[in-house]
Amino acid sequence: MYKYNVCLVVPKQYLTSFPKDFRERILTLDSFVNHIQATQK
């Protein structure tokens, strides 16, 4: 997935369902929206 510059975006409440070593690579929906808003300004 990262090889192709794809990032998984999930709602915050589902983040804990992924392995701890994988979570740092996952964006929450809120952080994704904030990132997009920041890049669009």
C-alpha positions as a printed NumPy array, in Angstrom:
array([[  0.   ,   0.   ,   0.   ],
       [  2.759,   2.465,   0.916],
       [  4.724,   1.432,  -2.115],
       [  2.003,   3.166,  -4.154],
       [  1.668,   6.194,  -1.82 ],
       [ -1.733,   5.089,  -0.533],
       [ -2.658,   5.91 ,   3.043],
       [ -5.415,   4.239,   5.012],
       [ -7.92 ,   6.649,   6.582],
       [-10.25 ,   5.376,   9.295],
       [-12.552,   6.875,  11.926],
       [-10.708,   7.354,  15.218],
       [-12.725,   4.711,  17.085],
       [-11.433,   2.003,  14.701],
       [ -7.764,   2.898,  15.026],
       [ -7.278,   0.583,  18.014],
       [ -8.421,  -2.406,  15.964],
       [ -5.144,  -2.3  ,  14.024],
       [ -1.797,  -3.584,  15.331],
       [  0.156,  -0.96 ,  17.304],
       [  3.109,  -0.996,  14.922],
       [  0.764,  -0.237,  12.013],
       [ -1.286,   2.54 ,  13.652],
       [  1.334,   5.249,  13.188],
       [  0.893,   4.919,   9.422],
       [ -2.906,   5.261,   9.532],
       [ -4.608,   8.638,   9.392],
       [ -7.764,   9.245,  11.334],
       [-10.588,  10.833,   9.426],
       [-10.141,  14.047,  11.443],
       [ -6.41 ,  14.263,  10.759],
       [ -7.022,  13.601,   7.079],
       [ -9.6  ,  16.396,   6.833],
       [ -7.261,  18.761,   8.705],
       [ -4.422,  17.863,   6.352],
       [ -6.546,  18.514,   3.283],
       [ -7.814,  21.829,   4.678],
       [ -4.259,  22.936,   5.45 ],
       [ -3.028,  22.101,   1.962],
       [ -5.959,  23.864,   0.297],
       [ -5.291,  27.244,   1.947]])
